[in-house]
Amino acid sequence: MPRGRYSLHDTHDHTPLGEEHFHCAPGPSGWRYVSQTVTPSGDHSGSVDLAIDELGRPIRLELNAASWQVRGAAIDGVTWVRTDPTGTHATEGNAPAHAFTGTSPAFLVATARLLRLTPASPVTRVRLVRFTDPVLAPLTLDQSWALLKTQTHATDTGPLNVDEYQVTDLDTGEQQAVHLAGDVVLAAPGIELEHLESPPSTFA
């Protein structure tokens, strides 16, 4: 069960946004990721609980940030309920999308698992609902994903396969490089792996 810490920063000016302390693991029904986020000063700022099935579809999502909460799942596309900080107003949303995304590195792993690309796969388009910080406002976006290459690196615990993806925002044309090893993000825009207590898990 990988357990560790990511540092998060603004992708434009590199302002530190805090850290995400996580643990994750594959299971008989898919994969689960749980984390707590803190501000640069160390104050608690939110949490992520994401579970996907063996096909990579989100079967449960719970996000908390700035006292806002989102609960969602893959139902008729994706469906979610967003609750305000007072807890008195809840709004339901639905979109013809494949999955969710957001600031957490968990969503990169989940999307890669959903697409299951190989270096021979064509560029693949995916529609996602992103929950933006700090109020978890939903935004539907389209991305294309391509697996550029897989490289094997020798480590103290054995060979480590690293997948390099090119992710393109189809609205802006902006391209980003994402490096994954199993269920851990090694590097991505705005994300740095700072500490990892055990090797990444590999998917069957």
C-alpha positions in Angstrom: 0.0 0.0 0.0 1.8 3.1 -1.2 1.8 5.9 1.4 3.5 9.3 0.9 3.3 13.0 0.4 2.9 15.2 -2.7 3.7 18.9 -2.8 1.3 21.0 -4.8 2.0 24.4 -6.5 0.4 26.8 -8.9 1.3 25.7 -12.5 1.7 29.3 -13.7 3.8 31.1 -11.0 4.8 28.1 -8.9 3.3 29.5 -5.7 3.2 26.7 -3.1 -0.4 25.5 -2.5 0.3 23.0 0.2 0.8 19.3 0.5 -1.3 16.1 0.1 -0.7 13.2 2.4 -2.0 10.0 0.8 -2.3 6.3 0.9 -3.8 4.1 -1.9 -4.1 0.5 -2.8 -5.7 -1.8 -5.4 -8.3 -4.2 -4.2 -10.7 -6.9 -5.5 -13.1 -4.3 -6.9 -10.7 -1.7 -8.2 -8.5 0.9 -6.5 -8.9 3.4 -3.7 -7.1 6.6 -2.8 -7.5 8.5 0.4 -5.7 11.8 1.3 -5.7 14.8 3.5 -4.5 18.2 2.2 -2.8 20.9 4.2 -1.9 24.6 3.5 1.7 25.8 3.2 1.4 26.8 6.9 0.3 23.3 7.8 -3.4 23.9 8.4 -5.9 21.3 7.3 -7.5 22.4 4.0 -9.4 19.4 2.6 -9.6 15.7 1.8 -10.0 13.3 -1.1 -11.6 9.8 -1.0 -11.8 8.2 -4.5 -12.7 4.7 -5.4 -12.7 3.3 -8.9 -13.8 -0.1 -10.2 -11.7 -2.5 -12.1 -12.5 -0.7 -15.4 -11.4 2.7 -13.9 -14.9 4.1 -13.5 -15.5 6.3 -10.4 -17.8 4.3 -8.1 -17.4 6.8 -5.2 -15.9 10.2 -4.8 -15.9 12.5 -1.8 -14.1 15.8 -1.9 -13.9 18.4 0.9 -12.3 21.8 0.6 -12.9 25.2 2.3 -16.0 23.5 4.0 -17.5 22.7 0.6 -18.3 19.0 -0.1 -18.8 17.0 -3.2 -20.1 13.4 -3.4 -20.2 11.8 -6.8 -20.2 8.6 -8.9 -20.5 7.3 -12.4 -24.3 7.3 -12.9 -25.8 8.3 -16.3 -22.4 9.7 -17.2 -21.2 11.3 -13.9 -23.5 12.6 -11.2 -22.6 14.6 -8.1 -24.1 16.5 -5.2 -22.3 19.7 -4.0 -23.0 21.0 -0.6 -22.2 24.6 0.6 -20.3 25.3 3.9 -23.4 25.9 5.9 -24.8 22.5 4.9 -28.2 24.0 4.1 -28.0 24.0 0.3 -27.2 21.0 -1.9 -27.2 21.1 -5.6 -27.2 18.0 -7.9 -25.3 17.9 -11.1 -24.9 15.5 -14.0 -22.8 15.5 -17.2 -22.3 13.1 -20.1 -18.6 12.6 -19.0 -16.4 9.6 -18.4 -15.0 10.5 -15.0 -14.0 13.3 -12.6 -10.8 15.3 -12.2 -9.3 18.0 -10.0 -6.2 19.1 -8.2 -5.4 15.8 -6.6 -2.9 13.4 -8.2 -5.4 10.7 -7.6 -7.3 11.8 -10.7 -4.4 11.4 -13.0 -3.9 7.8 -11.9 -7.7 7.1 -12.2 -7.9 8.6 -15.7 -4.9 6.6 -16.9 -6.5 3.5 -15.5 -9.8 4.3 -17.3 -8.1 4.7 -20.6 -5.5 1.8 -20.4 -3.4 3.1 -23.2 -0.3 1.5 -24.7 2.4 3.2 -26.7 0.6 1.8 -29.8 -2.7 3.3 -28.9 -4.0 6.3 -30.8 -4.5 9.6 -29.1 -7.6 9.2 -27.0 -10.1 11.8 -26.1 -11.8 11.9 -22.7 -14.5 14.2 -21.2 -14.1 14.9 -17.5 -15.8 17.0 -14.8 -13.3 19.0 -12.9 -13.9 20.4 -9.4 -12.0 23.6 -9.1 -10.5 24.9 -5.9 -11.3 26.3 -3.5 -15.1 26.0 -3.7 -15.3 22.8 -5.8 -17.2 24.4 -8.6 -17.8 21.9 -11.5 -16.4 22.5 -14.9 -16.7 20.1 -17.9 -13.6 19.8 -20.0 -12.2 17.7 -22.8 -8.7 16.3 -22.8 -6.7 14.0 -25.1 -4.3 11.5 -23.7 -1.4 9.7 -25.4 1.1 7.2 -23.8 4.4 8.3 -25.3 6.7 5.6 -23.8 7.3 3.3 -20.9 10.7 3.0 -19.4 12.1 0.6 -16.8 14.3 1.9 -14.1 16.3 -0.2 -11.6 15.6 0.5 -8.0 16.5 -1.0 -4.6 13.2 -2.9 -4.6 13.3 -4.1 -8.2 12.5 -2.8 -11.6 10.1 0.2 -11.8 8.1 0.9 -15.0 7.4 4.6 -15.6 4.8 5.7 -18.1 5.1 9.1 -19.8 1.8 10.5 -20.9 1.1 13.6 -23.0 -2.1 15.3 -21.8 -3.7 18.0 -23.9 -6.4 20.4 -22.9 -8.6 20.5 -26.1 -10.1 23.9 -25.3 -6.7 25.7 -25.0 -4.3 23.4 -26.7 -2.0 23.4 -23.6 0.1 20.2 -23.4 1.4 18.7 -20.2 3.7 15.8 -19.4 2.6 13.3 -16.7 4.8 10.5 -15.4 3.2 7.6 -13.6 4.6 4.5 -11.9 1.8 2.1 -11.1 -0.6 4.1 -8.9 1.8 6.9 -8.0 2.4 10.2 -9.8 6.1 10.7 -10.0 5.8 14.2 -11.6 3.1 16.3 -13.3 2.4 20.0 -13.7 1.8 21.4 -10.2 2.6 18.1 -8.5 5.9 16.7 -7.1 6.3 13.5 -5.2 8.2 14.4 -2.1 8.1 11.2 -0.1 7.1 7.6 -0.6 7.2 5.0 2.1 6.7 1.9 -0.1 6.9 1.1 -3.8 3.9 1.8 -6.1 1.3 -0.8 -6.6 0.9 -2.3 -10.1 -2.4 -3.0 -11.7 -3.2 -6.4 -13.1 
